[in-house]
Amino acid sequence: ARQRAALAAASDGSAAAKNSSSMMPLSSSAASRSAPTRWLPNLVAAAADISHVLRAAQHVEDPETLVRGWRTFVRDAVEKTIILPLCYKVENDLRVRAHALGAARVVNSQNRKPTAPARAKETTDDGQDNAAASVGAATTSTNGGAAHHQNGADKTTTTNGVGTNGAAESTAKRDAPTDGVALALLSMAPLRILDERVDVGRRVSAYLEKVFYDLTVVALHDWATYAEMRALAKQSYGLEIRDNQLPMGSLDVGLDVLRIMQNIDVFVARFSYNLNQQNFVERKPDRGSKNVRAINIHSIASSLRQHGLGVLNTTVNYTYQFLAQKFHVFSQFLYDDYIRSHLSKERRWFRKHRDECQSMYPYAKAADFLRDIRKLGVSDDGKTFLDHFRVLVTEIGNALGYVRMVRSAAAEFCADAARFVPDFDKAADVANDLAGAAATRSAAPKGEASVEETAGPGGDDDDHREKGDDKERHHVSSATREAAANLASVIETLGKSFSEGRDYFKVLVNVFKKVLLSGADHGHLDNFFMIVPALCSSWVEASLVAKDRMFKQNRQREAYYADDGFAVGLAYVLAILGQGSKFDSLHWFDRVKAKLLADERELEERLQAREKKRQARIAARQKTAQQQKSTFSFLSSSRSNNTAEQPPRPEDDDDDDDDDTGARALQLTGRRIKATKRENELLYFSISGARVFFRRDDA
């Protein structure tokens, strides 16, 4: 008992209360030492020894208030000198490492040649990170090393052991040594401040969770950066940071792929498709909005990262249901008595007068049909029945364009993920061999020796060595076997999705071909190709109007610069009905080209005639002025130097005004002809390109 009392008196730390201002410097000094897990708990325990002295105080009614005040003081000292600086240090280190990995990926995309792994940074004697080396490993500079081309080969310049090759630096930067003091503080047991526990590692994790959540909400497009920092915190410091449950996307990715599928009818009606760039642009903004939404392959790929590749089959199913509804309306329109009789009459007329028309469907026949359709009535938005039918074909093409874009986005997603696998076959074989052989070994009955174990020393040396290597390779833990099986499954799925050659267009063509062309009630569809010239003329007029609206500031109606959904839908319908060759027999675009050339020649002749007329009028004026000058020269000789020329006559001004008005009209006509020619050529190229998708089934 005497020894325990002497030991307690010798280790009593109550003297710390006499100089409380030294608590913060002491705690800061203890945390900065090489072994903080030994110094810091002792300091906190010594600070707690004053509790019995505070509880024995007689100058306050409740001594526990002194104990609570002292506990708060010690906790604040630990918070300000240890936890907060550690939080800032870990956050900055994670941010630097994340940006270094991003820079390494950029370098890796430019330099694909692998080099030996390089040490990304060095540590000083006291365990602190060498900041200069860390930054030098992530940036390309003359002192930090840069990947450059020299003599036709990729080389990596290194300084002080720091390399900048993309793959090597990515590995080196991720495996860079961590600050020993910070790692010790984070892995230290919770501190006990009187009757309160303070877990340094958990407090740092809570701080990082709050920072990652707040910054991700502010800038959703940086979600990948903070996800990378969360993974680095787990790998480098062993910190378990909970997921912030925010969507893995940003406002920049546009509409979600699932939302588009659920409202595909609204989507194809409000967006226009660009065949070459593979994007969709909204036709007109929402009320009160100053921007239009756009969707491209990158936005769909970002959505696939969240939902997975299973969305692709779901997209095709939704598209099939949508196309089934649209083809029902399509069939009803062509079944109308007026439309069916007109198309049948046009087909008979063209068959009879083919030679007279030089095997080219007349442009005037299509224009007359447009005028006749307009006489039947227009809707509130000024569209005729034929315009609505053209919109129906466009919506069908937009749906197919969406399927194509989702398929391209899936290929981009797989390619982006496959760049981390150097060799699909080799990686899959190694993973399957490791997982399968290890599983076979683990499943062998007890007491039954394996082939490797029963191999005697008298066998062939090479076989024995190979079997020995297999035996050594198969001695792995259950976690390694499970990881190898998961890796093999992921690589197999990725390779199958990446190399999948399924043609969804072919599937959709074959399905609807069986439905539409089966039975004897599809005769009204046989003359569809005869309405295509009128549809093309309607599309050209609508496209010109929409492009003119693009230059207006207040666009309350539809305005777009590309509408290739009509070309895709038209090619798709021709492929289903097997009327591609029949439409080619009309030589419609050749007729349009010849008609526009004739219009250009006529315009040129009119311009020349007007120019000759203007020159003749000018010559007549000059001749009249010369005659007047010679007749009245004796009256004006005395003041010829002081008088001005006579003003032009009023009839001359009227002629000049007529010339200006006629010239402006001809200029507008010329621009109109050029714009129409450009739109027809664009439509021809779009249809030709879209028919390539269905060339296997196009008749």
C-alpha positions in Angstrom: 0.0 0.0 0.0 2.9 2.3 0.8 4.4 1.6 -2.6 1.1 2.2 -4.4 0.7 5.5 -2.6 4.3 6.5 -3.4 3.8 5.5 -7.1 0.5 7.5 -7.3 2.2 10.6 -5.8 5.1 10.3 -8.1 2.9 10.0 -11.2 0.4 12.6 -10.2 -0.1 15.1 -13.0 -2.2 17.6 -11.2 0.5 20.1 -11.4 -0.6 20.7 -15.0 -3.5 22.8 -13.6 -1.1 25.3 -12.1 0.1 26.2 -15.7 -2.8 25.5 -18.0 -1.5 27.7 -20.7 1.2 25.2 -21.5 -1.4 22.5 -22.4 -1.6 23.5 -26.1 2.1 23.7 -26.7 2.6 20.4 -24.9 0.0 18.7 -26.9 1.3 20.1 -30.2 4.8 19.0 -29.3 3.6 15.5 -28.4 1.7 15.2 -31.7 4.8 16.3 -33.8 7.2 13.7 -32.2 8.2 10.6 -34.1 6.1 8.4 -31.7 2.9 10.3 -31.0 1.1 7.2 -29.8 3.4 7.1 -26.8 3.6 10.8 -25.9 0.0 12.0 -26.5 -1.9 9.4 -24.4 0.4 10.0 -21.5 -0.1 13.8 -21.7 -3.9 13.4 -21.8 -3.7 10.9 -18.9 -1.6 13.3 -16.9 -4.1 16.1 -17.5 -6.8 13.9 -16.1 -5.0 13.4 -12.8 -6.3 16.8 -11.6 -9.9 15.6 -11.5 -9.6 14.5 -7.8 -8.2 17.9 -6.9 -11.0 19.7 -8.7 -13.7 17.6 -7.1 -12.2 18.5 -3.6 -12.7 22.2 -4.2 -14.6 24.1 -1.5 -15.0 27.5 -3.1 -17.8 26.4 -5.5 -21.2 24.8 -4.8 -20.8 22.1 -7.5 -17.2 21.0 -8.1 -18.3 19.0 -11.1 -18.5 22.3 -13.0 -14.8 22.6 -12.6 -14.3 19.1 -13.9 -16.5 19.7 -16.9 -14.7 23.0 -17.6 -11.3 21.3 -17.4 -12.5 18.5 -19.7 -13.7 21.0 -22.3 -10.4 22.9 -22.1 -8.4 19.7 -22.7 -10.7 18.6 -25.5 -10.4 22.0 -27.2 -6.6 21.9 -26.9 -6.5 18.4 -28.6 -9.0 19.6 -31.2 -7.0 22.8 -32.1 -3.5 21.4 -31.9 -4.0 17.9 -33.2 -7.3 17.0 -34.9 -7.8 20.1 -37.0 -4.3 20.4 -38.4 -4.4 16.6 -39.1 -7.7 17.1 -41.0 -6.2 19.8 -43.1 -3.1 17.9 -43.8 -4.8 14.7 -44.8 -7.3 16.6 -47.0 -4.5 18.4 -48.8 -2.5 15.3 -49.3 -5.5 13.4 -50.7 -6.2 16.3 -53.1 -2.7 16.4 -54.3 -2.7 12.7 -54.9 -6.0 12.7 -56.7 -4.8 15.5 -59.0 -1.6 13.6 -59.6 -3.5 10.6 -60.7 -5.6 12.7 -63.1 -2.4 14.3 -64.6 -0.9 10.8 -64.8 -3.9 9.6 -66.8 -3.5 12.4 -69.2 0.2 11.6 -69.7 -0.7 7.9 -70.0 -3.1 8.7 -72.8 -0.4 10.5 -74.7 2.4 8.0 -74.0 1.3 4.3 -74.2 4.8 2.8 -73.9 5.2 1.2 -70.4 8.3 1.9 -68.5 9.7 0.7 -65.2 7.9 1.9 -62.1 9.4 5.0 -60.8 9.4 6.2 -57.2 7.0 9.2 -57.1 8.4 11.0 -54.0 10.8 10.8 -51.2 10.5 11.3 -47.5 12.6 13.4 -45.3 14.3 12.1 -42.2 11.5 13.1 -39.8 8.9 11.2 -41.9 7.4 14.3 -43.6 6.5 14.2 -47.3 8.8 15.9 -49.8 6.2 18.3 -51.3 8.4 19.3 -54.1 8.9 15.7 -55.2 5.2 15.0 -54.8 4.2 17.9 -57.1 7.0 17.1 -59.5 5.7 13.6 -59.9 2.3 14.9 -61.0 3.3 17.7 -63.3 5.5 17.9 -66.4 8.3 20.3 -65.9 12.0 20.5 -66.6 12.9 19.7 -63.0 10.3 17.1 -62.3 10.6 15.1 -65.5 8.5 15.1 -68.7 7.5 12.5 -71.1 8.6 13.6 -74.5 9.4 12.3 -78.0 13.0 12.1 -79.0 14.4 10.3 -82.1 11.1 8.8 -82.9 10.8 6.9 -79.5 9.0 7.7 -76.3 11.4 8.4 -73.5 10.9 9.4 -69.9 13.1 12.0 -68.3 13.7 11.4 -64.6 15.2 13.7 -61.9 16.0 12.4 -58.5 14.3 9.2 -59.2 11.0 10.8 -60.2 9.4 9.5 -63.4 6.6 10.9 -65.4 5.4 8.0 -67.5 1.7 7.7 -67.2 1.3 4.1 -66.1 4.4 4.0 -63.9 3.5 7.3 -62.2 0.0 6.3 -61.6 1.2 3.2 -59.7 3.9 5.0 -58.0 1.8 7.9 -56.9 -0.9 5.6 -55.6 1.7 3.6 -53.6 3.6 6.7 -52.5 4.8 6.6 -48.8 2.4 8.2 -46.3 3.4 10.5 -43.5 4.3 8.3 -40.6 3.2 10.8 -37.9 -0.3 11.2 -39.5 -0.7 7.5 -40.0 0.2 6.9 -36.4 -2.2 9.5 -35.1 -5.0 8.1 -37.3 -4.4 4.5 -36.2 -4.0 5.4 -32.5 -6.4 4.1 -29.9 -9.1 6.6 -28.8 -7.9 9.1 -26.3 -9.6 9.2 -22.9 -10.1 12.7 -21.6 -11.5 12.1 -18.1 -14.7 10.2 -18.8 -14.9 11.1 -22.5 -13.4 9.2 -25.5 -12.0 11.1 -28.5 -11.2 8.9 -31.6 -8.8 10.9 -33.8 -9.3 8.7 -36.8 -13.1 8.9 -36.6 -13.0 12.6 -36.2 -10.9 13.0 -39.3 -13.2 10.7 -41.2 -16.2 12.7 -40.2 -14.5 15.9 -41.3 -13.7 14.4 -44.7 -17.2 13.1 -45.1 -18.6 16.6 -44.5 -16.1 18.3 -46.9 -16.7 15.7 -49.7 -20.4 16.0 -49.4 -20.5 19.8 -49.3 -18.1 20.2 -52.2 -19.8 17.6 -54.3 -23.2 19.3 -53.9 -21.7 22.6 -55.0 -20.0 21.1 -58.1 -21.6 17.8 -59.1 -19.3 17.5 -62.0 -16.4 16.9 -59.6 -17.9 13.8 -58.1 -15.2 11.6 -59.6 -12.5 13.6 -57.9 -14.0 13.1 -54.5 -14.7 9.5 -55.1 -11.0 9.1 -56.0 -10.0 10.9 -52.8 -12.3 8.6 -50.7 -10.6 5.6 -52.2 -7.1 7.0 -51.6 -8.1 7.8 -47.9 -8.9 4.1 -47.5 -5.8 2.9 -49.2 -3.3 5.4 -47.7 -4.6 6.1 -44.3 -7.1 3.3 -43.6 -10.0 5.7 -43.2 -13.5 4.4 -43.7 -15.4 7.2 -45.3 -19.1 6.6 -45.9 -20.6 7.2 -49.3 -22.3 10.5 -49.6 -25.3 8.9 -51.4 -25.2 11.6 -54.1 -25.8 10.6 -57.7 -22.7 9.7 -59.7 -23.3 12.4 -62.3 -23.6 16.1 -62.8 -26.0 18.7 -64.2 -23.9 18.6 -67.3 -24.8 15.1 -68.4 -28.3 16.1 -69.4 -31.3 13.7 -69.0 -30.9 10.3 -67.4 -31.2 7.3 -69.7 -34.0 5.8 -67.6 -36.0 9.0 -67.7 -35.7 9.1 -71.4 -36.9 5.5 -71.8 -39.9 6.1 -69.6 -40.9 9.2 -71.6 -39.5 8.2 -75.0 -42.6 9.6 -76.8 -42.0 13.0 -75.3 -38.3 12.8 -76.0 -38.5 12.0 -79.7 -41.1 14.8 -80.2 -39.1 17.5 -78.5 -35.6 16.7 -79.6 -34.0 16.6 -83.0 -31.4 14.1 -84.0 -28.0 14.7 -85.6 -26.9 11.7 -87.6 -23.2 12.7 -87.9 -22.4 14.0 -84.5 -24.8 11.6 -82.7 -26.5 14.0 -80.4 -30.0 15.3 -79.7 -30.8 19.0 -79.3 -34.0 20.3 -77.9 -36.2 22.0 -80.6 -37.3 24.8 -78.4 -36.6 25.7 -74.8 -39.0 25.4 -71.9 -41.1 28.4 -71.1 -39.0 30.9 -69.2 -35.7 29.1 -70.0 -33.0 30.7 -72.0 -31.1 27.5 -72.9 -31.9 24.3 -74.8 -30.8 20.9 -73.6 -28.5 18.6 -75.5 -27.7 15.0 -75.1 -24.7 13.2 -76.6 -22.8 10.0 -76.3 -20.7 11.2 -73.3 -23.8 12.0 -71.3 -25.4 8.6 -72.0 -22.1 6.9 -71.1 -22.1 8.7 -67.8 -25.6 7.5 -67.2 -24.6 3.9 -68.1 -21.9 4.1 -65.4 -24.6 4.5 -62.9 -27.2 2.1 -64.2 -25.1 -0.6 -65.9 -25.1 -2.1 -69.3 -28.4 -3.9 -68.7 -30.1 -0.7 -69.7 -29.3 -1.4 -73.3 -31.7 -4.3 -73.7 -34.3 -2.3 -71.8 -33.9 0.6 -74.2 -34.6 -1.8 -77.2 -37.7 -3.1 -75.5 -39.1 0.4 -74.8 -38.3 1.4 -78.4 -40.1 -1.7 -79.7 -43.2 -0.8 -77.8 -43.0 2.8 -79.0 -42.5 1.8 -82.6 -45.5 -0.6 -82.4 -47.7 2.3 -81.5 -46.3 4.6 -84.2 -46.6 1.9 -87.0 -50.3 1.5 -86.1 -50.8 5.3 -86.8 -48.6 4.9 -89.9 -50.8 2.1 -91.3 -54.0 4.0 -90.6 -52.7 7.1 -92.5 -51.8 5.1 -95.6 -55.1 3.2 -95.3 -57.1 6.4 -95.8 -59.2 6.4 -99.0 -57.8 9.7 -100.3 -54.2 8.9 -99.6 -54.5 5.3 -100.9 -56.3 6.3 -104.1 -53.9 9.2 -104.8 -50.8 7.0 -104.4 -52.2 4.3 -106.6 -53.1 6.9 -109.3 -49.6 8.4 -109.1 -48.0 4.9 -109.4 -50.1 4.1 -112.5 -49.3 7.5 -114.1 -45.6 7.2 -113.5 -45.5 3.6 -114.9 -47.3 4.9 -118.0 -45.2 8.1 -118.6 -41.8 6.8 -117.4 -40.2 7.3 -120.8 -41.6 10.8 -121.2 -40.2 11.8 -117.7 -36.8 10.2 -118.4 -37.5 7.8 -115.5 -37.6 10.7 -113.1 -40.7 11.5 -111.0 -41.8 15.1 -111.9 -41.2 17.8 -109.3 -44.5 19.4 -110.1 -46.5 16.3 -109.2 -45.1 16.4 -105.7 -45.8 20.1 -105.4 -49.4 19.6 -106.6 -49.9 16.9 -104.0 -48.7 19.2 -101.2 -51.2 21.8 -102.4 -54.0 19.3 -102.5 -53.3 18.0 -99.0 -53.3 21.6 -97.7 -56.8 22.1 -99.1 -58.0 19.3 -96.7 -57.2 21.5 -93.7 -54.4 22.5 -91.4 -54.0 22.2 -87.6 -53.6 25.1 -85.2 -49.8 25.1 -85.6 -50.2 25.4 -89.4 -49.3 21.8 -90.2 -51.1 19.8 -92.8 -51.9 16.1 -92.6 -48.8 15.3 -94.7 -46.7 17.4 -92.3 -48.0 15.3 -89.4 -47.2 12.1 -91.3 -43.6 13.5 -91.8 -43.3 14.2 -88.1 -44.4 10.6 -87.4 -41.6 9.3 -89.6 -39.2 11.7 -87.9 -40.2 10.4 -84.5 -39.6 6.8 -85.6 -36.1 7.8 -86.8 -35.4 9.7 -83.6 -36.2 6.5 -81.6 -33.9 4.5 -83.7 -31.2 7.2 -83.4 -31.6 7.0 -79.6 -31.0 3.2 -79.8 -27.9 3.8 -81.9 -26.6 6.5 -79.5 -27.1 4.2 -76.5 -25.3 1.4 -78.2 -22.4 3.8 -79.1 -22.3 5.0 -75.5 -22.2 1.4 -74.2 -19.2 0.8 -76.6 -17.5 3.9 -75.3 -18.2 2.9 -71.7 -16.7 -0.6 -72.3 -13.7 0.9 -74.1 -13.1 3.3 -71.2 -13.2 0.4 -68.7 -11.2 -2.0 -71.0 -8.2 0.4 -71.1 -7.2 -0.9 -67.7 -7.0 -4.5 -69.0 -3.8 -4.9 -71.2 -4.8 -8.3 -72.6 -8.4 -9.7 -72.2 -7.5 -13.3 -73.0 -4.4 -13.5 -70.9 -5.9 -11.7 -67.9 -9.1 -13.9 -68.0 -7.0 -17.1 -68.3 -4.8 -16.2 -65.4 -7.8 -15.3 -63.2 -9.7 -18.4 -64.2 -6.7 -20.6 -63.7 -6.0 -19.1 -60.2 -9.6 -19.2 -59.1 -10.5 -22.6 -60.7 -7.4 -24.5 -59.7 -7.4 -23.1 -56.2 -11.0 -24.0 -55.8 -10.3 -27.5 -57.1 -7.5 -27.9 -54.6 -9.6 -26.6 -51.8 -12.5 -29.0 -52.8 -10.2 -32.1 -52.8 -11.2 -34.7 -50.1 -9.2 -34.8 -46.9 -6.4 -37.3 -46.9 -6.2 -37.4 -50.7 -3.0 -35.9 -52.0 -3.0 -33.7 -55.0 -0.9 -34.3 -58.2 1.7 -31.8 -57.1 2.1 -33.4 -53.7 2.3 -37.0 -55.0 4.8 -36.2 -57.7 7.9 -38.1 -56.9 11.4 -36.8 -57.2 12.3 -39.3 -59.8 10.1 -37.7 -62.5 11.1 -35.4 -65.2 12.8 -32.3 -63.9 10.9 -29.9 -66.1 7.5 -31.4 -65.2 8.4 -31.5 -61.6 9.5 -27.8 -61.7 6.3 -26.8 -63.5 4.1 -28.8 -61.0 6.0 -27.2 -58.2 5.3 -23.8 -59.6 1.6 -24.6 -59.8 1.7 -25.9 -56.3 3.2 -22.7 -55.1 0.8 -20.6 -57.1 -2.2 -22.4 -55.8 -1.3 -21.9 -52.1 -3.4 -18.8 -51.8 -5.9 -17.6 -49.3 -9.7 -17.8 -49.6 -9.9 -14.0 -50.1 -7.5 -14.2 -53.0 -9.4 -17.0 -54.6 -12.7 -15.0 -54.3 -11.0 -11.9 -55.7 -9.6 -14.0 -58.6 -13.1 -15.4 -59.4 -14.6 -11.9 -59.3 -11.9 -10.6 -61.5 -12.5 -13.4 -64.0 -16.2 -12.7 -64.0 -15.7 -8.9 -64.5 -13.2 -9.4 -67.4 -15.5 -11.9 -69.1 -18.5 -9.6 -68.9 -16.5 -6.7 -70.0 -15.0 -8.6 -73.0 -18.4 -9.9 -74.0 -20.0 -6.5 -73.9 -17.1 -4.8 -75.7 -17.0 -7.3 -78.5 -20.7 -7.9 -78.8 -21.8 -7.5 -82.4 -25.5 -7.6 -82.0 -27.3 -5.5 -84.6 -30.3 -4.0 -82.9 -31.5 -2.3 -86.1 -31.6 -5.7 -87.8 -33.6 -7.1 -85.0 -36.1 -4.3 -85.2 -36.4 -4.6 -89.0 -37.1 -8.3 -88.9 -39.6 -8.0 -86.1 -41.8 -5.4 -87.8 -41.3 -6.9 -91.3 -43.0 -10.1 -90.0 -45.8 -8.1 -88.5 -46.5 -5.6 -91.3 -46.0 -7.9 -94.3 -47.7 -11.0 -92.9 -51.2 -11.7 -94.2 -53.1 -10.2 -97.1 -54.2 -6.9 -95.5 -51.0 -4.9 -96.2 -51.8 -3.8 -99.8 -52.2 -0.2 -98.7 -48.5 -0.2 -97.8 -47.3 -1.2 -101.2 -47.4 2.4 -102.6 -45.6 4.0 -99.7 -42.6 4.9 -101.9 -44.8 7.1 -104.0 -45.4 9.5 -101.1 -41.7 9.9 -100.3 -41.1 12.7 -102.9 -43.8 14.8 -101.3 -42.4 14.0 -97.8 -39.0 15.1 -98.9 -40.3 18.4 -100.2 -42.2 19.0 -97.0 -39.1 18.2 -94.9 -37.0 20.7 -97.0 -39.6 23.5 -96.5 -39.8 22.8 -92.7 -36.0 22.7 -92.4 -35.6 26.0 -94.1 -38.2 27.6 -91.8 -36.6 26.1 -88.7 -33.1 27.3 -89.6 -34.4 30.8 -90.3 -35.8 30.8 -86.8 -32.4 30.0 -85.4 -31.3 33.6 -86.1 -34.3 35.1 -84.2 -33.8 36.2 -80.6 -37.2 35.2 -79.2 -37.9 31.7 -80.4 -41.4 30.7 -79.4 -41.7 28.0 -82.0 -39.5 25.1 -83.0 -36.0 26.0 -84.3 -33.2 23.5 -85.1 -30.2 23.1 -87.3 -30.4 19.4 -87.9 -33.2 16.9 -88.1 -31.8 13.7 -89.4 -34.5 11.6 -87.7 -36.6 11.9 -90.8 -33.8 10.4 -92.9 -33.3 7.5 -90.4 -37.0 6.9 -90.2 -37.5 6.9 -93.9 -34.6 4.5 -94.5 -36.0 2.2 -91.8 -39.5 2.2 -93.2 -38.2 1.5 -96.7 -36.1 -1.4 -95.3 -39.1 -2.9 -93.5 -41.4 -2.6 -96.6 -38.7 -3.7 -99.0 -39.2 -0.7 -101.2 -35.7 0.7 -101.3 -35.2 -0.2 -105.0 -38.7 1.1 -105.9 -37.9 4.5 -104.4 -34.6 4.5 -106.3 -36.5 3.9 -109.5 -38.1 7.3 -109.1 -34.7 9.1 -109.2 -36.2 11.8 -107.1 -33.0 13.5 -106.1 -31.8 13.6 -109.7 -35.1 15.3 -110.6 -34.7 17.8 -107.8 -31.1 18.5 -108.9 -32.1 19.0 -112.5 -35.0 21.3 -111.5 -32.8 23.5 -109.3 -30.2 23.7 -112.1 -33.0 24.9 -114.4 -34.1 27.5 -111.9 -30.5 28.7 -111.5 -30.2 29.1 -115.3 -33.5 30.9 -115.5 -32.4 33.2 -112.7 -29.2 33.9 -114.4 -31.0 34.7 -117.6 -33.3 37.1 -115.8 -30.3 38.8 -114.2 -28.7 39.2 -117.5 -31.8 40.6 -119.1 -32.3 43.1 -116.3 -28.7 44.1 -116.6 -29.1 44.7 -120.3 -32.2 46.7 -119.7 -30.5 48.8 -117.1 -27.5 49.5 -119.4 -29.9 50.5 -122.2 -31.7 52.9 -119.9 -28.5 54.5 -118.8 -27.3 54.9 -122.4 -30.7 56.5 -123.3 -30.3 58.9 -120.4 -26.8 59.9 -121.5 -28.0 60.3 -125.1 -30.9 62.6 -124.0 -28.7 64.6 -121.8 -26.2 65.1 -124.7 -28.9 66.3 -127.1 -30.3 68.7 -124.5 -26.8 70.1 -124.0 -26.1 70.7 -127.7 -29.6 72.3 -128.3 -29.4 74.8 -125.4 -25.6 75.4 -125.5 -26.0 79.0 -126.7 -28.3 79.8 -123.8 -26.0 78.3 -121.1 -22.5 79.2 -122.5 -22.2 82.3 -120.4 -22.8 80.5 -117.1 -21.7 77.0 -117.9 -19.0 77.2 -115.3 -21.4 78.4 -112.5 -24.4 76.2 -113.0 -24.9 72.5 -111.9 -26.2 69.6 -113.9 -30.0 69.4 -114.2 -31.6 67.0 -111.6 -33.0 63.7 -112.9 -36.6 63.5 -114.0 -39.3 61.9 -111.7 -39.8 59.0 -114.2 -36.1 58.3 -113.9 -36.4 57.9 -110.1 -39.3 55.5 -110.6 -37.3 53.4 -112.9 -34.4 53.3 -110.4 -36.8 52.2 -107.6 -38.2 49.5 -109.8 -34.6 48.3 -110.6 -33.7 48.2 -106.8 -36.9 46.3 -105.9 -36.4 43.8 -108.8 -32.8 43.3 -107.9 -33.6 42.6 -104.2 -36.3 40.1 -105.3 -33.9 38.3 -107.6 -31.3 38.2 -104.8 -33.8 36.6 -102.4 -34.7 34.1 -105.1 -31.1 33.2 -105.7 -30.5 32.7 -101.9 -33.7 30.6 -101.7 -32.5 28.4 -104.6 -29.1 27.9 -103.0 -30.6 27.1 -99.6 -33.1 24.6 -101.2 -30.3 23.0 -103.1 -28.2 22.6 -100.0 -31.0 21.1 -98.0 -31.8 18.6 -100.7 -28.2 17.5 -100.9 -28.1 17.2 -97.1 -31.2 15.1 -97.1 -29.8 12.9 -99.9 -26.6 12.3 -98.0 -28.5 11.6 -94.8 -30.8 9.1 -96.4 -27.9 7.4 -98.1 -26.0 7.1 -94.8 -29.0 5.9 -92.9 -29.8 3.2 -95.4 -26.4 1.7 -94.7 -27.7 0.7 -91.3 -30.4 -1.5 -92.9 -28.5 -2.6 -96.1 -28.9 -6.3 -95.2 -32.6 -6.0 -95.4 -33.1 -3.3 -97.9 -34.5 -4.6 -101.1 
